[in-house]
């Protein structure tokens, strides 16, 4: 059985208690069929799918290993937060792509036994929680 890092399976979500803002990142497997349509409440905090950051829109690299800077928060405004990730591969499960919720769950980073890694830097909040959805 493959070992998944749950944050890579579904998403990375930084929810900020003090400012009541959140930053959400979807690690996609396929740029052709996993682009969110928007307007759907998805993920653990029911954030509008139009406001999720996606690795499809990376600044550099690939879906398996790349970077994305100035992540947007749930207001749509850019922040100083950046994410970088590295994985042996990307993969998908059988959840389909019929809705943004399904697209969120279908693609993921697959470590191939070598270990996934992601780093969030320049987080603009002094207090925050990081949610790692369980697969």
C-alpha positions in Angstrom: 0.0 0.0 0.0 1.3 3.4 -0.9 2.2 5.8 1.9 0.6 9.2 1.4 1.3 12.4 3.1 -2.2 13.6 3.7 -1.4 17.3 3.1 -0.3 16.3 -0.4 -3.2 14.1 -1.1 -5.8 16.8 -0.8 -4.5 20.2 0.1 -2.6 22.5 2.3 -4.8 24.9 4.2 -3.5 27.6 6.5 -6.4 29.1 8.5 -5.7 32.2 10.4 -7.6 32.6 13.6 -6.8 36.2 14.5 -7.4 37.7 11.0 -10.1 35.2 10.0 -8.4 34.5 6.7 -7.2 31.4 5.0 -4.8 30.3 2.3 -5.5 27.0 0.5 -3.3 25.1 -1.9 -4.3 22.2 -4.1 -1.6 19.8 -5.2 -2.9 18.7 -8.6 -1.9 15.6 -10.7 -3.2 16.7 -14.1 -3.3 20.2 -15.6 -5.8 19.2 -18.3 -8.7 18.1 -16.1 -8.1 19.3 -12.6 -8.5 23.1 -13.0 -11.2 24.3 -10.6 -14.4 25.8 -12.2 -14.9 28.1 -9.1 -18.0 28.9 -7.2 -18.1 25.6 -5.3 -17.4 25.4 -1.5 -14.8 22.7 -1.1 -12.2 21.4 1.4 -12.3 21.3 5.2 -13.4 24.9 5.6 -15.7 25.1 2.6 -13.6 27.7 0.8 -14.9 28.9 -2.6 -12.9 26.8 -5.1 -12.1 30.0 -7.1 -9.9 31.1 -4.1 -7.7 28.0 -3.9 -4.1 28.3 -5.1 -3.2 25.5 -7.4 0.1 23.9 -8.3 -1.2 23.9 -11.9 -0.5 27.7 -11.8 3.1 27.2 -10.5 5.7 29.9 -11.0 8.4 27.4 -11.8 9.1 23.6 -11.9 6.5 20.9 -12.5 3.4 19.4 -10.9 5.8 17.1 -9.0 8.3 19.6 -7.9 7.9 23.4 -8.1 7.2 26.7 -6.5 4.4 29.2 -6.3 4.8 32.7 -4.7 2.4 35.3 -3.4 -0.4 32.8 -2.5 -3.8 34.4 -2.5 -6.0 34.3 0.6 -9.7 33.7 0.8 -10.4 37.4 0.0 -8.6 36.9 -3.3 -5.8 39.3 -2.3 -2.2 38.2 -2.7 -0.1 37.5 0.3 3.7 37.2 0.9 3.3 33.4 1.5 5.2 31.1 -0.9 5.1 27.3 -1.2 7.6 24.9 -2.7 7.1 21.2 -3.1 9.1 18.2 -4.2 7.9 14.6 -4.9 9.0 11.7 -6.9 5.8 11.7 -9.0 2.2 12.8 -9.1 -0.7 10.4 -9.2 -4.5 10.2 -9.0 -7.2 8.1 -7.4 -10.6 7.1 -8.7 -12.6 10.1 -7.3 -13.2 11.5 -10.8 -13.3 15.1 -11.9 -17.0 15.9 -12.1 -16.9 18.6 -9.4 -14.2 20.9 -7.8 -14.5 18.8 -4.6 -13.7 15.6 -6.7 -10.8 17.5 -8.4 -9.4 18.5 -5.0 -9.4 14.8 -3.9 -8.3 13.1 -7.1 -4.8 14.4 -7.7 -1.9 14.1 -5.3 1.9 14.0 -4.9 3.2 10.4 -4.8 6.5 10.0 -3.0 7.3 6.6 -4.6 8.8 5.7 -1.2 11.3 8.5 -1.3 9.4 11.0 0.7 7.5 14.1 -0.2 8.4 17.6 0.9 6.7 21.0 0.9 7.6 24.2 2.6 5.5 27.3 3.2 7.6 30.5 3.7 6.9 34.2 4.3 3.6 33.4 6.1 2.2 36.9 6.7 0.3 36.0 9.9 1.7 35.8 13.5 -0.8 33.1 14.5 -2.1 30.4 12.2 -3.1 26.7 12.0 -2.1 24.4 9.3 -4.6 21.7 8.3 -3.6 18.5 6.8 -6.6 16.6 5.6 -6.6 12.9 6.4 -7.0 10.6 3.4 
